[in-house]
């Protein structure tokens, strides 16, 4: 197992879009892939994130392809495993530190796990019902800022979840994404997904295996008028929103 840990905060990039630039796994702060600095480095960097090309979304029909699994890759290659992982104990809190998220992109924030069934360096994730949702937040009328993604600027562009406490040790892909619904009233293909995949090694004495999940690609479809193709301004306390990807796994904890 290879683990890459850093404890220095990266400069925040101001942009119309965004990506996760660091992850705090328990007490350890880990640098993730930087699409603007890391491609030029020699020797090549070895980080826990699967490589993606920039801070833009998966959209225009691409979210029904393998680009939705872990974002659009570089040089026409999507979802390429990496060799590094970062260790984290089951039940730990995980904080995703996004680049400065000031965009008006109302929508849900979703987090999934996939069991690599061995080494993540030999695991794709683009086929099979292997993605299990461990956290989600969509539209909450009780909040002063109801849409989850629009609460990011009020939380210093961070989002915190908790890993399942009883999950068995092993290597997993941790997938975290924002879905922007600001243009979906015009065409379902204009939904904007911002996924990222990060390879982790879960430690502990748990014995619980992940249940059957969803397939990515497969679960997200542009004709989904309940979760993706809709007018976000119609959503309210009396007309609730259902995020895509099915329910959260009941064994997962949640941290606000």
Buried (B, 14 or more C-beta within 10 A) or exposed (E): EEBBEBEEEBEBBEBEBBBBBBBBBBEBBBBBBBBEEBBEEEEEBEBBBBBBBEBBBBBEEBBBEBBBBBBBBEEEEBBEBBBBBBBBBBBBBBBBBBBBBBBEBBBBBBBBBBBBEEBBBEBBBBEBBBBBBBBBBBBBEEBEBBBBBBBBBEBEBBBBBBBBBBBBBBBBBBBBBBBBBBBBBEEBBBBBBBBBBBBBBBBBEBEEEBEEBBBBBBBBBBEBEEBBBBEBEEBEEEEEBBBBBBEBBEBBBEEE
